[in-house]
Amino acid sequence: MGKLYANNVRKLMASEGNMILLDIGLVEKQIYHSTLNGNNSLPSVT
């Protein structure tokens, strides 16, 4: 039940904020943000 609620809230927030939902992992998100910030080094995975 908790996952369903969280997913519905996520969809609503994206819809209200005119955002696109992406199902990416933490490492992919860190790489994306590093690229946006002009940092070409990859984040360390521990």
mmCIF entry with sequence, helices, sheets and N, C-alpha, C, O atoms, coordinates in Angstrom:
data_MODEL
# 
_entry.id   MODEL 
# 
_entity.id                         1 
_entity.type                       polymer 
_entity.pdbx_number_of_molecules   1 
# 
_entity_poly.entity_id                      1 
_entity_poly.type                           'polypeptide(L)' 
_entity_poly.nstd_linkage                   no 
_entity_poly.nstd_monomer                   no 
_entity_poly.pdbx_seq_one_letter_code       MGKLYANNVRKLMASEGNMILLDIGLVEKQIYHSTLNGNNSLPSVT 
_entity_poly.pdbx_seq_one_letter_code_can   MGKLYANNVRKLMASEGNMILLDIGLVEKQIYHSTLNGNNSLPSVT 
_entity_poly.pdbx_strand_id                 A 
# 
loop_
_entity_poly_seq.entity_id 
_entity_poly_seq.num 
_entity_poly_seq.mon_id 
_entity_poly_seq.hetero 
1 1  MET n 
1 2  GLY n 
1 3  LYS n 
1 4  LEU n 
1 5  TYR n 
1 6  ALA n 
1 7  ASN n 
1 8  ASN n 
1 9  VAL n 
1 10 ARG n 
1 11 LYS n 
1 12 LEU n 
1 13 MET n 
1 14 ALA n 
1 15 SER n 
1 16 GLU n 
1 17 GLY n 
1 18 ASN n 
1 19 MET n 
1 20 ILE n 
1 21 LEU n 
1 22 LEU n 
1 23 ASP n 
1 24 ILE n 
1 25 GLY n 
1 26 LEU n 
1 27 VAL n 
1 28 GLU n 
1 29 LYS n 
1 30 GLN n 
1 31 ILE n 
1 32 TYR n 
1 33 HIS n 
1 34 SER n 
1 35 THR n 
1 36 LEU n 
1 37 ASN n 
1 38 GLY n 
1 39 ASN n 
1 40 ASN n 
1 41 SER n 
1 42 LEU n 
1 43 PRO n 
1 44 SER n 
1 45 VAL n 
1 46 THR n 
# 
_struct_asym.id          A 
_struct_asym.entity_id   1 
# 
loop_
_struct_conf.conf_type_id 
_struct_conf.id 
_struct_conf.pdbx_PDB_helix_id 
_struct_conf.beg_label_comp_id 
_struct_conf.beg_label_asym_id 
_struct_conf.beg_label_seq_id 
_struct_conf.pdbx_beg_PDB_ins_code 
_struct_conf.end_label_comp_id 
_struct_conf.end_label_asym_id 
_struct_conf.end_label_seq_id 
_struct_conf.pdbx_end_PDB_ins_code 
_struct_conf.beg_auth_comp_id 
_struct_conf.beg_auth_asym_id 
_struct_conf.beg_auth_seq_id 
_struct_conf.end_auth_comp_id 
_struct_conf.end_auth_asym_id 
_struct_conf.end_auth_seq_id 
_struct_conf.pdbx_PDB_helix_class 
_struct_conf.details 
_struct_conf.pdbx_PDB_helix_length 
HELX_P HELX_P1 AA1 GLY A 2  ? GLU A 16 ? GLY A 2  GLU A 16 1 ? 15 
HELX_P HELX_P2 AA2 LEU A 26 ? LEU A 36 ? LEU A 26 LEU A 36 1 ? 11 
# 
_struct_conf_type.id          HELX_P 
_struct_conf_type.criteria    ? 
_struct_conf_type.reference   ? 
# 
loop_
_atom_site.group_PDB 
_atom_site.id 
_atom_site.type_symbol 
_atom_site.label_atom_id 
_atom_site.label_alt_id 
_atom_site.label_comp_id 
_atom_site.label_asym_id 
_atom_site.label_entity_id 
_atom_site.label_seq_id 
_atom_site.pdbx_PDB_ins_code 
_atom_site.Cartn_x 
_atom_site.Cartn_y 
_atom_site.Cartn_z 
_atom_site.occupancy 
_atom_site.B_iso_or_equiv 
_atom_site.pdbx_formal_charge 
_atom_site.auth_seq_id 
_atom_site.auth_comp_id 
_atom_site.auth_asym_id 
_atom_site.auth_atom_id 
_atom_site.pdbx_PDB_model_num 
ATOM 1   N N  . MET A 1 1  ? 0.824  -1.202 0.000   1.00 0.00 ? 1  MET A N  1 
ATOM 2   C CA . MET A 1 1  ? 0.000  0.000  0.000   1.00 0.00 ? 1  MET A CA 1 
ATOM 3   C C  . MET A 1 1  ? 0.863  1.258  0.000   1.00 0.00 ? 1  MET A C  1 
ATOM 4   O O  . MET A 1 1  ? 0.531  2.245  -0.657  1.00 0.00 ? 1  MET A O  1 
ATOM 5   N N  . GLY A 1 2  ? 1.974  1.221  0.740   1.00 0.00 ? 2  GLY A N  1 
ATOM 6   C CA . GLY A 1 2  ? 2.843  2.390  0.834   1.00 0.00 ? 2  GLY A CA 1 
ATOM 7   C C  . GLY A 1 2  ? 3.471  2.771  -0.496  1.00 0.00 ? 2  GLY A C  1 
ATOM 8   O O  . GLY A 1 2  ? 3.585  3.953  -0.821  1.00 0.00 ? 2  GLY A O  1 
ATOM 9   N N  . LYS A 1 3  ? 3.881  1.761  -1.270  1.00 0.00 ? 3  LYS A N  1 
ATOM 10  C CA . LYS A 1 3  ? 4.495  2.040  -2.570  1.00 0.00 ? 3  LYS A CA 1 
ATOM 11  C C  . LYS A 1 3  ? 3.482  2.636  -3.537  1.00 0.00 ? 3  LYS A C  1 
ATOM 12  O O  . LYS A 1 3  ? 3.814  3.531  -4.314  1.00 0.00 ? 3  LYS A O  1 
ATOM 13  N N  . LEU A 1 4  ? 2.263  2.149  -3.493  1.00 0.00 ? 4  LEU A N  1 
ATOM 14  C CA . LEU A 1 4  ? 1.213  2.676  -4.361  1.00 0.00 ? 4  LEU A CA 1 
ATOM 15  C C  . LEU A 1 4  ? 0.944  4.143  -4.036  1.00 0.00 ? 4  LEU A C  1 
ATOM 16  O O  . LEU A 1 4  ? 0.821  4.971  -4.939  1.00 0.00 ? 4  LEU A O  1 
ATOM 17  N N  . TYR A 1 5  ? 0.852  4.461  -2.753  1.00 0.00 ? 5  TYR A N  1 
ATOM 18  C CA . TYR A 1 5  ? 0.620  5.841  -2.330  1.00 0.00 ? 5  TYR A CA 1 
ATOM 19  C C  . TYR A 1 5  ? 1.776  6.742  -2.776  1.00 0.00 ? 5  TYR A C  1 
ATOM 20  O O  . TYR A 1 5  ? 1.559  7.822  -3.325  1.00 0.00 ? 5  TYR A O  1 
ATOM 21  N N  . ALA A 1 6  ? 3.010  6.281  -2.530  1.00 0.00 ? 6  ALA A N  1 
ATOM 22  C CA . ALA A 1 6  ? 4.186  7.072  -2.901  1.00 0.00 ? 6  ALA A CA 1 
ATOM 23  C C  . ALA A 1 6  ? 4.232  7.311  -4.402  1.00 0.00 ? 6  ALA A C  1 
ATOM 24  O O  . ALA A 1 6  ? 4.564  8.411  -4.845  1.00 0.00 ? 6  ALA A O  1 
ATOM 25  N N  . ASN A 1 7  ? 3.901  6.289  -5.193  1.00 0.00 ? 7  ASN A N  1 
ATOM 26  C CA . ASN A 1 7  ? 3.917  6.433  -6.642  1.00 0.00 ? 7  ASN A CA 1 
ATOM 27  C C  . ASN A 1 7  ? 2.843  7.415  -7.105  1.00 0.00 ? 7  ASN A C  1 
ATOM 28  O O  . ASN A 1 7  ? 3.075  8.214  -8.011  1.00 0.00 ? 7  ASN A O  1 
ATOM 29  N N  . ASN A 1 8  ? 1.671  7.351  -6.482  1.00 0.00 ? 8  ASN A N  1 
ATOM 30  C CA . ASN A 1 8  ? 0.596  8.280  -6.851  1.00 0.00 ? 8  ASN A CA 1 
ATOM 31  C C  . ASN A 1 8  ? 0.949  9.718  -6.489  1.00 0.00 ? 8  ASN A C  1 
ATOM 32  O O  . ASN A 1 8  ? 0.644  10.638 -7.248  1.00 0.00 ? 8  ASN A O  1 
ATOM 33  N N  . VAL A 1 9  ? 1.587  9.921  -5.339  1.00 0.00 ? 9  VAL A N  1 
ATOM 34  C CA . VAL A 1 9  ? 2.024  11.266 -4.943  1.00 0.00 ? 9  VAL A CA 1 
ATOM 35  C C  . VAL A 1 9  ? 3.087  11.768 -5.914  1.00 0.00 ? 9  VAL A C  1 
ATOM 36  O O  . VAL A 1 9  ? 3.065  12.932 -6.315  1.00 0.00 ? 9  VAL A O  1 
ATOM 37  N N  . ARG A 1 10 ? 4.017  10.894 -6.291  1.00 0.00 ? 10 ARG A N  1 
ATOM 38  C CA . ARG A 1 10 ? 5.076  11.248 -7.240  1.00 0.00 ? 10 ARG A CA 1 
ATOM 39  C C  . ARG A 1 10 ? 4.473  11.680 -8.580  1.00 0.00 ? 10 ARG A C  1 
ATOM 40  O O  . ARG A 1 10 ? 4.886  12.686 -9.156  1.00 0.00 ? 10 ARG A O  1 
ATOM 41  N N  . LYS A 1 11 ? 3.505  10.921 -9.065  1.00 0.00 ? 11 LYS A N  1 
ATOM 42  C CA . LYS A 1 11 ? 2.848  11.264 -10.330 1.00 0.00 ? 11 LYS A CA 1 
ATOM 43  C C  . LYS A 1 11 ? 2.124  12.596 -10.240 1.00 0.00 ? 11 LYS A C  1 
ATOM 44  O O  . LYS A 1 11 ? 2.188  13.405 -11.165 1.00 0.00 ? 11 LYS A O  1 
ATOM 45  N N  . LEU A 1 12 ? 1.429  12.828 -9.120  1.00 0.00 ? 12 LEU A N  1 
ATOM 46  C CA . LEU A 1 12 ? 0.701  14.087 -8.933  1.00 0.00 ? 12 LEU A CA 1 
ATOM 47  C C  . LEU A 1 12 ? 1.656  15.276 -8.889  1.00 0.00 ? 12 LEU A C  1 
ATOM 48  O O  . LEU A 1 12 ? 1.403  16.307 -9.512  1.00 0.00 ? 12 LEU A O  1 
ATOM 49  N N  . MET A 1 13 ? 2.750  15.128 -8.154  1.00 0.00 ? 13 MET A N  1 
ATOM 50  C CA . MET A 1 13 ? 3.726  16.225 -8.056  1.00 0.00 ? 13 MET A CA 1 
ATOM 51  C C  . MET A 1 13 ? 4.336  16.540 -9.418  1.00 0.00 ? 13 MET A C  1 
ATOM 52  O O  . MET A 1 13 ? 4.514  17.706 -9.769  1.00 0.00 ? 13 MET A O  1 
ATOM 53  N N  . ALA A 1 14 ? 4.656  15.498 -10.182 1.00 0.00 ? 14 ALA A N  1 
ATOM 54  C CA . ALA A 1 14 ? 5.219  15.712 -11.517 1.00 0.00 ? 14 ALA A CA 1 
ATOM 55  C C  . ALA A 1 14 ? 4.208  16.393 -12.418 1.00 0.00 ? 14 ALA A C  1 
ATOM 56  O O  . ALA A 1 14 ? 4.558  17.290 -13.185 1.00 0.00 ? 14 ALA A O  1 
ATOM 57  N N  . SER A 1 15 ? 2.967  15.975 -12.330 1.00 0.00 ? 15 SER A N  1 
ATOM 58  C CA . SER A 1 15 ? 1.920  16.555 -13.162 1.00 0.00 ? 15 SER A CA 1 
ATOM 59  C C  . SER A 1 15 ? 1.702  18.030 -12.828 1.00 0.00 ? 15 SER A C  1 
ATOM 60  O O  . SER A 1 15 ? 1.615  18.872 -13.721 1.00 0.00 ? 15 SER A O  1 
ATOM 61  N N  . GLU A 1 16 ? 1.618  18.328 -11.549 1.00 0.00 ? 16 GLU A N  1 
ATOM 62  C CA . GLU A 1 16 ? 1.385  19.713 -11.121 1.00 0.00 ? 16 GLU A CA 1 
ATOM 63  C C  . GLU A 1 16 ? 2.570  20.619 -11.424 1.00 0.00 ? 16 GLU A C  1 
ATOM 64  O O  . GLU A 1 16 ? 2.394  21.815 -11.658 1.00 0.00 ? 16 GLU A O  1 
ATOM 65  N N  . GLY A 1 17 ? 3.777  20.056 -11.422 1.00 0.00 ? 17 GLY A N  1 
ATOM 66  C CA . GLY A 1 17 ? 4.973  20.848 -11.684 1.00 0.00 ? 17 GLY A CA 1 
ATOM 67  C C  . GLY A 1 17 ? 5.420  20.807 -13.127 1.00 0.00 ? 17 GLY A C  1 
ATOM 68  O O  . GLY A 1 17 ? 6.495  21.305 -13.462 1.00 0.00 ? 17 GLY A O  1 
ATOM 69  N N  . ASN A 1 18 ? 4.594  20.211 -13.996 1.00 0.00 ? 18 ASN A N  1 
ATOM 70  C CA . ASN A 1 18 ? 4.945  20.069 -15.412 1.00 0.00 ? 18 ASN A CA 1 
ATOM 71  C C  . ASN A 1 18 ? 6.322  19.437 -15.587 1.00 0.00 ? 18 ASN A C  1 
ATOM 72  O O  . ASN A 1 18 ? 7.137  19.911 -16.378 1.00 0.00 ? 18 ASN A O  1 
ATOM 73  N N  . MET A 1 19 ? 6.572  18.364 -14.843 1.00 0.00 ? 19 MET A N  1 
ATOM 74  C CA . MET A 1 19 ? 7.853  17.664 -14.887 1.00 0.00 ? 19 MET A CA 1 
ATOM 75  C C  . MET A 1 19 ? 7.669  16.288 -15.527 1.00 0.00 ? 19 MET A C  1 
ATOM 76  O O  . MET A 1 19 ? 6.563  15.751 -15.572 1.00 0.00 ? 19 MET A O  1 
ATOM 77  N N  . ILE A 1 20 ? 8.762  15.739 -16.013 1.00 0.00 ? 20 ILE A N  1 
ATOM 78  C CA . ILE A 1 20 ? 8.765  14.417 -16.607 1.00 0.00 ? 20 ILE A CA 1 
ATOM 79  C C  . ILE A 1 20 ? 9.260  13.426 -15.560 1.00 0.00 ? 20 ILE A C  1 
ATOM 80  O O  . ILE A 1 20 ? 10.250 13.684 -14.876 1.00 0.00 ? 20 ILE A O  1 
ATOM 81  N N  . LEU A 1 21 ? 8.578  12.305 -15.436 1.00 0.00 ? 21 LEU A N  1 
ATOM 82  C CA . LEU A 1 21 ? 9.014  11.253 -14.525 1.00 0.00 ? 21 LEU A CA 1 
ATOM 83  C C  . LEU A 1 21 ? 10.035 10.368 -15.213 1.00 0.00 ? 21 LEU A C  1 
ATOM 84  O O  . LEU A 1 21 ? 9.822  9.925  -16.341 1.00 0.00 ? 21 LEU A O  1 
ATOM 85  N N  . LEU A 1 22 ? 11.132 10.113 -14.541 1.00 0.00 ? 22 LEU A N  1 
ATOM 86  C CA . LEU A 1 22 ? 12.150 9.202  -15.044 1.00 0.00 ? 22 LEU A CA 1 
ATOM 87  C C  . LEU A 1 22 ? 12.456 8.187  -13.961 1.00 0.00 ? 22 LEU A C  1 
ATOM 88  O O  . LEU A 1 22 ? 12.562 8.528  -12.783 1.00 0.00 ? 22 LEU A O  1 
ATOM 89  N N  . ASP A 1 23 ? 12.596 6.949  -14.367 1.00 0.00 ? 23 ASP A N  1 
ATOM 90  C CA . ASP A 1 23 ? 12.967 5.906  -13.430 1.00 0.00 ? 23 ASP A CA 1 
ATOM 91  C C  . ASP A 1 23 ? 14.443 5.592  -13.610 1.00 0.00 ? 23 ASP A C  1 
ATOM 92  O O  . ASP A 1 23 ? 14.816 4.653  -14.315 1.00 0.00 ? 23 ASP A O  1 
ATOM 93  N N  . ILE A 1 24 ? 15.279 6.402  -12.954 1.00 0.00 ? 24 ILE A N  1 
ATOM 94  C CA . ILE A 1 24 ? 16.721 6.195  -13.013 1.00 0.00 ? 24 ILE A CA 1 
ATOM 95  C C  . ILE A 1 24 ? 17.230 5.941  -11.605 1.00 0.00 ? 24 ILE A C  1 
ATOM 96  O O  . ILE A 1 24 ? 16.578 6.291  -10.621 1.00 0.00 ? 24 ILE A O  1 
ATOM 97  N N  . GLY A 1 25 ? 18.392 5.334  -11.522 1.00 0.00 ? 25 GLY A N  1 
ATOM 98  C CA . GLY A 1 25 ? 18.998 5.038  -10.237 1.00 0.00 ? 25 GLY A CA 1 
ATOM 99  C C  . GLY A 1 25 ? 19.797 6.208  -9.712  1.00 0.00 ? 25 GLY A C  1 
ATOM 100 O O  . GLY A 1 25 ? 19.963 7.225  -10.386 1.00 0.00 ? 25 GLY A O  1 
ATOM 101 N N  . LEU A 1 26 ? 20.291 6.047  -8.494  1.00 0.00 ? 26 LEU A N  1 
ATOM 102 C CA . LEU A 1 26 ? 21.058 7.103  -7.838  1.00 0.00 ? 26 LEU A CA 1 
ATOM 103 C C  . LEU A 1 26 ? 22.333 7.439  -8.601  1.00 0.00 ? 26 LEU A C  1 
ATOM 104 O O  . LEU A 1 26 ? 22.661 8.615  -8.761  1.00 0.00 ? 26 LEU A O  1 
ATOM 105 N N  . VAL A 1 27 ? 23.053 6.433  -9.071  1.00 0.00 ? 27 VAL A N  1 
ATOM 106 C CA . VAL A 1 27 ? 24.309 6.686  -9.782  1.00 0.00 ? 27 VAL A CA 1 
ATOM 107 C C  . VAL A 1 27 ? 24.045 7.471  -11.057 1.00 0.00 ? 27 VAL A C  1 
ATOM 108 O O  . VAL A 1 27 ? 24.776 8.413  -11.364 1.00 0.00 ? 27 VAL A O  1 
ATOM 109 N N  . GLU A 1 28 ? 23.016 7.099  -11.800 1.00 0.00 ? 28 GLU A N  1 
ATOM 110 C CA . GLU A 1 28 ? 22.680 7.832  -13.024 1.00 0.00 ? 28 GLU A CA 1 
ATOM 111 C C  . GLU A 1 28 ? 22.316 9.281  -12.710 1.00 0.00 ? 28 GLU A C  1 
ATOM 112 O O  . GLU A 1 28 ? 22.682 10.192 -13.452 1.00 0.00 ? 28 GLU A O  1 
ATOM 113 N N  . LYS A 1 29 ? 21.603 9.488  -11.623 1.00 0.00 ? 29 LYS A N  1 
ATOM 114 C CA . LYS A 1 29 ? 21.225 10.851 -11.219 1.00 0.00 ? 29 LYS A CA 1 
ATOM 115 C C  . LYS A 1 29 ? 22.466 11.662 -10.841 1.00 0.00 ? 29 LYS A C  1 
ATOM 116 O O  . LYS A 1 29 ? 22.561 12.842 -11.178 1.00 0.00 ? 29 LYS A O  1 
ATOM 117 N N  . GLN A 1 30 ? 23.414 11.033 -10.143 1.00 0.00 ? 30 GLN A N  1 
ATOM 118 C CA . GLN A 1 30 ? 24.643 11.735 -9.774  1.00 0.00 ? 30 GLN A CA 1 
ATOM 119 C C  . GLN A 1 30 ? 25.452 12.104 -11.012 1.00 0.00 ? 30 GLN A C  1 
ATOM 120 O O  . GLN A 1 30 ? 26.010 13.199 -11.082 1.00 0.00 ? 30 GLN A O  1 
ATOM 121 N N  . ILE A 1 31 ? 25.519 11.212 -11.977 1.00 0.00 ? 31 ILE A N  1 
ATOM 122 C CA . ILE A 1 31 ? 26.235 11.508 -13.226 1.00 0.00 ? 31 ILE A CA 1 
ATOM 123 C C  . ILE A 1 31 ? 25.567 12.664 -13.957 1.00 0.00 ? 31 ILE A C  1 
ATOM 124 O O  . ILE A 1 31 ? 26.241 13.562 -14.462 1.00 0.00 ? 31 ILE A O  1 
ATOM 125 N N  . TYR A 1 32 ? 24.249 12.636 -14.011 1.00 0.00 ? 32 TYR A N  1 
ATOM 126 C CA . TYR A 1 32 ? 23.488 13.702 -14.667 1.00 0.00 ? 32 TYR A CA 1 
ATOM 127 C C  . TYR A 1 32 ? 23.779 15.049 -14.014 1.00 0.00 ? 32 TYR A C  1 
ATOM 128 O O  . TYR A 1 32 ? 24.053 16.028 -14.707 1.00 0.00 ? 32 TYR A O  1 
ATOM 129 N N  . HIS A 1 33 ? 23.721 15.103 -12.689 1.00 0.00 ? 33 HIS A N  1 
ATOM 130 C CA . HIS A 1 33 ? 23.958 16.367 -11.990 1.00 0.00 ? 33 HIS A CA 1 
ATOM 131 C C  . HIS A 1 33 ? 25.411 16.816 -12.119 1.00 0.00 ? 33 HIS A C  1 
ATOM 132 O O  . HIS A 1 33 ? 25.678 18.014 -12.217 1.00 0.00 ? 33 HIS A O  1 
ATOM 133 N N  . SER A 1 34 ? 26.354 15.873 -12.121 1.00 0.00 ? 34 SER A N  1 
ATOM 134 C CA . SER A 1 34 ? 27.760 16.223 -12.320 1.00 0.00 ? 34 SER A CA 1 
ATOM 135 C C  . SER A 1 34 ? 27.960 16.858 -13.688 1.00 0.00 ? 34 SER A C  1 
ATOM 136 O O  . SER A 1 34 ? 28.687 17.842 -13.823 1.00 0.00 ? 34 SER A O  1 
ATOM 137 N N  . THR A 1 35 ? 27.313 16.292 -14.697 1.00 0.00 ? 35 THR A N  1 
ATOM 138 C CA . THR A 1 35 ? 27.410 16.824 -16.049 1.00 0.00 ? 35 THR A CA 1 
ATOM 139 C C  . THR A 1 35 ? 26.815 18.223 -16.124 1.00 0.00 ? 35 THR A C  1 
ATOM 140 O O  . THR A 1 35 ? 27.385 19.111 -16.759 1.00 0.00 ? 35 THR A O  1 
ATOM 141 N N  . LEU A 1 36 ? 25.677 18.419 -15.482 1.00 0.00 ? 36 LEU A N  1 
ATOM 142 C CA . LEU A 1 36 ? 25.053 19.741 -15.482 1.00 0.00 ? 36 LEU A CA 1 
ATOM 143 C C  . LEU A 1 36 ? 25.943 20.790 -14.826 1.00 0.00 ? 36 LEU A C  1 
ATOM 144 O O  . LEU A 1 36 ? 25.961 21.950 -15.237 1.00 0.00 ? 36 LEU A O  1 
ATOM 145 N N  . ASN A 1 37 ? 26.674 20.373 -13.813 1.00 0.00 ? 37 ASN A N  1 
ATOM 146 C CA . ASN A 1 37 ? 27.534 21.297 -13.074 1.00 0.00 ? 37 ASN A CA 1 
ATOM 147 C C  . ASN A 1 37 ? 28.912 21.448 -13.706 1.00 0.00 ? 37 ASN A C  1 
ATOM 148 O O  . ASN A 1 37 ? 29.769 22.147 -13.164 1.00 0.00 ? 37 ASN A O  1 
ATOM 149 N N  . GLY A 1 38 ? 29.135 20.797 -14.852 1.00 0.00 ? 38 GLY A N  1 
ATOM 150 C CA . GLY A 1 38 ? 30.409 20.932 -15.548 1.00 0.00 ? 38 GLY A CA 1 
ATOM 151 C C  . GLY A 1 38 ? 31.511 20.076 -14.965 1.00 0.00 ? 38 GLY A C  1 
ATOM 152 O O  . GLY A 1 38 ? 32.681 20.262 -15.301 1.00 0.00 ? 38 GLY A O  1 
ATOM 153 N N  . ASN A 1 39 ? 31.163 19.146 -14.102 1.00 0.00 ? 39 ASN A N  1 
ATOM 154 C CA . ASN A 1 39 ? 32.146 18.251 -13.498 1.00 0.00 ? 39 ASN A CA 1 
ATOM 155 C C  . ASN A 1 39 ? 32.186 16.978 -14.327 1.00 0.00 ? 39 ASN A C  1 
ATOM 156 O O  . ASN A 1 39 ? 31.207 16.233 -14.369 1.00 0.00 ? 39 ASN A O  1 
ATOM 157 N N  . ASN A 1 40 ? 33.303 16.725 -14.983 1.00 0.00 ? 40 ASN A N  1 
ATOM 158 C CA . ASN A 1 40 ? 33.406 15.564 -15.872 1.00 0.00 ? 40 ASN A CA 1 
ATOM 159 C C  . ASN A 1 40 ? 33.825 14.287 -15.163 1.00 0.00 ? 40 ASN A C  1 
ATOM 160 O O  . ASN A 1 40 ? 33.849 13.222 -15.781 1.00 0.00 ? 40 ASN A O  1 
ATOM 161 N N  . SER A 1 41 ? 34.157 14.372 -13.871 1.00 0.00 ? 41 SER A N  1 
ATOM 162 C CA . SER A 1 41 ? 34.555 13.153 -13.159 1.00 0.00 ? 41 SER A CA 1 
ATOM 163 C C  . SER A 1 41 ? 33.325 12.391 -12.703 1.00 0.00 ? 41 SER A C  1 
ATOM 164 O O  . SER A 1 41 ? 32.316 12.984 -12.322 1.00 0.00 ? 41 SER A O  1 
ATOM 165 N N  . LEU A 1 42 ? 33.418 11.088 -12.747 1.00 0.00 ? 42 LEU A N  1 
ATOM 166 C CA . LEU A 1 42 ? 32.303 10.248 -12.353 1.00 0.00 ? 42 LEU A CA 1 
ATOM 167 C C  . LEU A 1 42 ? 32.256 10.117 -10.846 1.00 0.00 ? 42 LEU A C  1 
ATOM 168 O O  . LEU A 1 42 ? 33.301 10.111 -10.196 1.00 0.00 ? 42 LEU A O  1 
ATOM 169 N N  . PRO A 1 43 ? 31.060 10.011 -10.271 1.00 0.00 ? 43 PRO A N  1 
ATOM 170 C CA . PRO A 1 43 ? 30.956 9.845  -8.820  1.00 0.00 ? 43 PRO A CA 1 
ATOM 171 C C  . PRO A 1 43 ? 31.491 8.472  -8.413  1.00 0.00 ? 43 PRO A C  1 
ATOM 172 O O  . PRO A 1 43 ? 31.417 7.507  -9.173  1.00 0.00 ? 43 PRO A O  1 
ATOM 173 N N  . SER A 1 44 ? 32.032 8.409  -7.193  1.00 0.00 ? 44 SER A N  1 
ATOM 174 C CA . SER A 1 44 ? 32.538 7.125  -6.710  1.00 0.00 ? 44 SER A CA 1 
ATOM 175 C C  . SER A 1 44 ? 31.378 6.262  -6.242  1.00 0.00 ? 44 SER A C  1 
ATOM 176 O O  . SER A 1 44 ? 30.430 6.753  -5.630  1.00 0.00 ? 44 SER A O  1 
ATOM 177 N N  . VAL A 1 45 ? 31.463 4.989  -6.534  1.00 0.00 ? 45 VAL A N  1 
ATOM 178 C CA . VAL A 1 45 ? 30.432 4.046  -6.120  1.00 0.00 ? 45 VAL A CA 1 
ATOM 179 C C  . VAL A 1 45 ? 30.996 3.235  -4.966  1.00 0.00 ? 45 VAL A C  1 
ATOM 180 O O  . VAL A 1 45 ? 32.026 2.575  -5.106  1.00 0.00 ? 45 VAL A O  1 
ATOM 181 N N  . THR A 1 46 ? 30.323 3.284  -3.834  1.00 0.00 ? 46 THR A N  1 
ATOM 182 C CA . THR A 1 46 ? 30.793 2.541  -2.668  1.00 0.00 ? 46 THR A CA 1 
ATOM 183 C C  . THR A 1 46 ? 29.783 1.528  -2.217  1.00 0.00 ? 46 THR A C  1 
ATOM 184 O O  . THR A 1 46 ? 30.019 0.813  -1.244  1.00 0.00 ? 46 THR A O  1 
# 
